[in-house]
Amino acid sequence: MGLQLPKLASGLALGASLSLLSQNGAIDIVSEPSILAINNKESSIYVGETISVKTSSNMDKNGNKDDNYKREDVGLTLKVKPRISNDNKVTLEINTTLEDVKTTKTNSGNADTTKKEVKTTAIVKNGEAVILGGLIEDKEGITVNKVPVLGDIPVVGGLFKNDKKNIRKRSLVIIVTPYIIPKSKDLTYVRNQLAELKILEEKYLNQS
C-alpha cells in the first residue's frame, strides 16, 4: 500500500478552515504533534508540563512559614492503536485523557485535580481525519476591581477594591489524521509528503 494524500475536499478544506479560524482568533491551535505507531500496537504521546503545586503550609516554632510542594503532571495524553485493513482503511482505537490541577486544599495536603477522558473507535480512510470533542477545561481566575489611586493605598486600600473569582470554560477539540507508511518508504518520505500537503493547504487558504 502506498501513501496517498488526502482529497482536496476533505484534508485541505479542514486544514484551511482551521488555519483561517486561528488567524481570526476563533480558535487556538495548542499543539500539532505527530506519533509513529506500528500496526495493531498501541502508541501514546503526552503534551503538557510538570508544575509545582503547594499542598500545605506550616508554621515552625520560630514563626517562620514552611510551604510544602509536590510535582504534578498536567496536560493531554493521547493513546492510539491502529489496525490497517486491505482496503486502505484504518481502524483507530483512541483514548484521550486531559488532566489539570484545579485548586489546593490547605488542610488536607492534597491537590484538587481534574481528569476527563474520551474513548472511541473510528474507521477512516488513509489521510482522513477523526475529530474528538467533549473535553472541557475549567480555568479559575481572579479579577481585581479597584478605585484608581485609592485602591493602592496601604492598609486602607482594601476598602476600595474587591476580588471576583471567575471560571472560564474552554472546549478542547482533538483531530487525529492517520497516514499509512509503506514498507518501502521511511519517515522522511512521509514528512516530505506532509510538507507538500501544508504548502497546498496554504495556497488553498490564500485563494479562498
C-alpha positions in Angstrom: 0.0 0.0 0.0 1.3 3.4 -0.9 0.8 6.7 1.0 -1.9 8.8 -0.5 -2.5 12.5 0.1 -6.0 13.4 1.4 -8.5 14.7 -1.1 -8.8 18.4 -1.5 -12.4 18.4 -0.4 -11.5 16.9 2.9 -7.9 17.3 4.0 -7.1 20.7 2.5 -10.5 22.2 3.4 -10.2 21.0 7.0 -6.7 22.4 7.4 -7.5 25.6 5.7 -10.6 26.1 7.8 -8.6 25.6 11.0 -5.9 28.0 9.8 -8.5 30.6 9.0 -10.2 30.3 12.3 -6.9 30.5 14.1 -5.9 33.7 12.3 -9.3 35.3 13.2 -8.8 34.4 16.9 -11.8 32.0 16.9 -9.6 29.0 17.9 -6.2 28.5 19.4 -4.1 25.7 18.0 -2.3 24.4 21.1 -0.1 21.8 19.6 0.5 19.8 16.4 2.4 16.7 17.5 3.0 13.6 15.4 3.3 10.0 16.6 4.6 6.9 14.8 2.7 3.7 15.5 3.1 0.1 14.5 0.1 -1.8 13.1 -2.0 -3.3 15.8 0.2 -1.9 18.6 -0.7 0.9 21.0 1.4 4.1 21.0 1.0 7.1 23.1 2.1 10.8 23.3 2.0 13.3 26.1 1.6 17.0 25.6 1.8 19.1 28.8 4.1 20.2 31.6 5.1 19.4 35.2 4.3 22.1 37.7 4.8 22.6 41.4 1.6 22.6 43.5 1.5 23.8 47.1 0.0 21.1 49.2 0.2 22.6 52.7 1.7 25.4 54.8 3.0 25.1 58.3 4.5 27.5 60.9 7.6 26.4 62.8 8.3 27.3 66.4 10.1 30.5 65.4 7.1 31.7 63.4 8.5 31.1 60.0 6.2 29.8 57.3 7.1 26.5 55.7 5.4 25.6 52.4 5.3 22.0 51.1 5.1 21.4 47.4 4.7 18.4 45.1 5.3 17.9 41.4 2.2 17.3 39.3 2.0 16.4 35.6 -0.8 18.3 33.8 -1.7 18.1 30.1 -3.1 15.8 27.5 -2.3 12.1 27.0 -3.3 10.5 23.6 -3.2 6.7 23.1 -3.9 5.3 19.8 -4.0 1.7 18.4 -4.2 1.5 14.6 -5.3 -1.6 12.6 -4.8 -1.4 8.8 -7.2 -3.3 6.5 -6.7 -4.4 2.9 -9.0 -1.7 1.5 -6.6 1.1 2.6 -8.7 1.9 5.7 -7.5 2.3 9.3 -9.4 1.3 12.4 -8.3 3.6 15.2 -8.8 2.9 18.9 -8.3 6.3 20.6 -8.1 7.1 24.3 -7.6 10.7 25.3 -7.1 11.9 28.9 -6.9 15.5 30.0 -5.5 16.2 33.5 -5.2 19.5 35.2 -4.7 21.0 38.7 -7.7 23.0 39.9 -7.0 24.3 43.4 -5.2 23.3 46.6 -6.7 22.1 49.8 -4.9 23.9 52.6 -5.6 21.4 55.4 -5.7 18.0 53.7 -2.4 18.4 51.9 -3.9 17.0 48.7 -4.2 19.0 45.5 -7.6 19.1 43.7 -7.1 17.6 40.2 -9.5 17.2 37.3 -9.4 14.3 34.9 -11.5 14.0 31.7 -11.3 11.0 29.4 -12.7 10.2 26.0 -12.6 6.8 24.4 -13.7 6.0 20.9 -13.2 3.7 17.9 -13.3 5.0 14.3 -12.8 3.6 10.8 -11.3 6.1 8.3 -9.5 6.1 5.0 -5.8 6.8 4.8 -5.4 10.5 5.3 -8.9 11.2 6.6 -9.4 13.0 10.0 -11.1 11.9 13.1 -12.5 14.8 15.3 -12.9 14.3 19.0 -14.7 16.7 21.3 -16.2 16.7 24.7 -13.1 17.7 26.7 -13.9 20.9 28.7 -11.3 22.8 30.7 -12.4 24.9 33.6 -9.8 27.7 34.3 -10.2 29.6 37.6 -9.0 33.2 37.8 -9.4 36.3 40.0 -10.4 39.7 38.7 -9.4 42.7 40.9 -11.7 45.7 40.7 -10.5 48.8 42.5 -10.9 52.6 42.6 -7.9 54.3 40.9 -5.3 55.6 43.4 -7.4 54.9 46.5 -7.2 51.1 45.9 -3.4 51.3 46.0 -3.1 53.0 49.4 -1.5 50.7 52.0 -3.7 49.3 54.8 -6.9 51.2 53.8 -6.7 50.3 50.1 -8.6 47.1 50.7 -11.8 49.2 51.3 -11.7 50.5 47.8 -11.2 47.2 45.9 -12.7 43.8 45.6 -11.7 40.4 44.2 -14.0 38.5 42.0 -13.5 34.8 41.2 -14.3 33.8 37.7 -14.3 30.5 35.8 -13.5 30.3 32.1 -14.5 27.3 30.2 -12.6 26.1 27.2 -13.6 23.3 24.8 -10.7 21.2 23.6 -11.0 19.5 20.2 -8.6 16.8 19.1 -8.1 16.0 15.4 -6.3 12.7 14.6 -5.3 12.0 11.0 -3.7 8.6 10.2 -1.2 8.1 7.4 -0.1 4.7 6.2 3.6 4.4 5.8 4.6 1.9 3.1 7.3 -0.6 4.0 9.5 0.5 1.1 9.5 4.1 2.4 10.8 5.8 5.5 9.7 8.5 7.8 11.5 11.2 5.8 9.3 10.3 2.8 6.2 10.9 5.0 7.4 14.2 6.3 8.1 15.4 2.8 4.6 14.4 1.8 3.1 16.3 4.7 5.2 19.3 3.9 3.8 19.3 0.4 0.3 19.0 1.8 1.0 22.0 4.0 2.0 24.1 1.0 -1.1 23.1 -0.9 -3.2 23.9 2.2 -1.7 27.4 2.4 -2.4 28.0 -1.3 -5.9 26.8 -0.8 -6.4 29.2 2.1 -5.0 32.2 0.2 -7.3 31.5 -2.7 -10.5 31.2 -0.6 
